[in-house]
Amino acid sequence: MQSTMNNIKNLVEVNNIVGEPIVTPDGQTIIPVSKLSFGFGGAGGDSLGGSKQGYGGGSAAAVKIEPIGFLVVKDDGVRMINVAPPAKNGVDRIIDLVPDVMDKIESIANTNKKTD
């Protein structure tokens, strides 16, 4: 079990969640972002009766790393580009729309400042 936990610990490092930044020729920085899920279980038992005595045990672990998007850093700010499947319910759709709505509000505010 200790060996399995050490291997999981090696997988759960920041470079597996937030990847190495990539700088494009036009000056943008792209940072890959992933989601990490893992599970661990173990069981064991003694056989105390009958003609066969002994111990049995086992453990299992699973790790899943899936890309969820990219952070794009430009001079004018930071955007998240999702690669996950589209939202399945109303709340998820609203959460996905928040960055776009904020960008539009900021654009309108900047336009109003210029006209004043």
N, C-alpha and C positions, 0 to 999 in steps of 0.2 A: 504494500500500500504506500509505503514511503517513496519508493521508486516512481510509482505512478503519479503521486502528488508532485514530486520534483519535476517530472516531465511536463505536467500541466503548468507548473509555475514558470518553466522556461517558455512555454507558448504564450503566456499572458504577460507580455511585455508591451510597452507603449508603442514600439515600432510595428507591432502586428495590428494595432488598433488605429493609430494615426501614422500613416506611411511617411516616407521621406519626401520632402518638398521637391517639386519639379519646377524649374524656372524656364519659361518659354522665351523665345527670342524677342517677343514684344513686351517683355517685362512683367508678365503675369506669373504668379506663383500658384501652382496647383498642388493641393495636399490631399491624397486619398484617405478616406475614413472608412473603417470597417466596424462591423458589429461582431462581438465574440460571445458565444454561448458555450457553456460546458456543463457537464454533469458527471457525477461520480457516485458509485455505489459499491457496497461490499457486504458480504455475509459469510458466516461460518458457523460450524456447529460440531459438537462431539457426539459420537455414538457410544452410549454407555451400556447398552444392553445387547443381548444375543451373542452369537459366536464371533461376530466381526466388530472389533472396536477400533476406533481411530478418530481422526479429525478430517473434516472437509471444509473447504472455504473457497472463496473466489472474490474477485473484484473486477470492476469494469469502469471505463471512463470514455467519454465522448467529447470531442471539441469540434465546434463549427465556427468558421470564420467566413463571413459574407460581406462583400462590399456594399456600402449603403450610399456612398456619394463622394463628392469631391468639394473641398473648400477652394474657391478661386479668389485669390487676393490680388486686387488691382489698386491703382492710385486712389480711386473713388470709393473703395470699401471692400467688403468681403461678402461673397455669395456662396450659398450651399447649392450644389447641383445634385439632386437625388438620382440614384440609379435603381432605387427600390421600386417594386410594383406600385401602381396607382392606389390611392386611398380607397378603402372598401366601404366606409360609412361616412356620414355627414360630419362628425367631429374631426375625423382624419382629414377630410377635404378642407375644412376650415383651417386647420393647423397648417396644411400644405400651402394655402393661399396667403397666409399672414406675411411672408417675406415680399410677395408681389405687391400686396396692398401697401405695405410700408414704403416700398420703392416709389409707388405712384404718389403717395402722400408727400414724400420728400421731394419728388420732382415738382409737384404743384407748389409746395412751399418755396422752393428755390425760384420758380418762375414768378411767384408773387413778390419775392424780395427784389428781383431784377426790375420789375415794373414799378415798384415803389421808388 
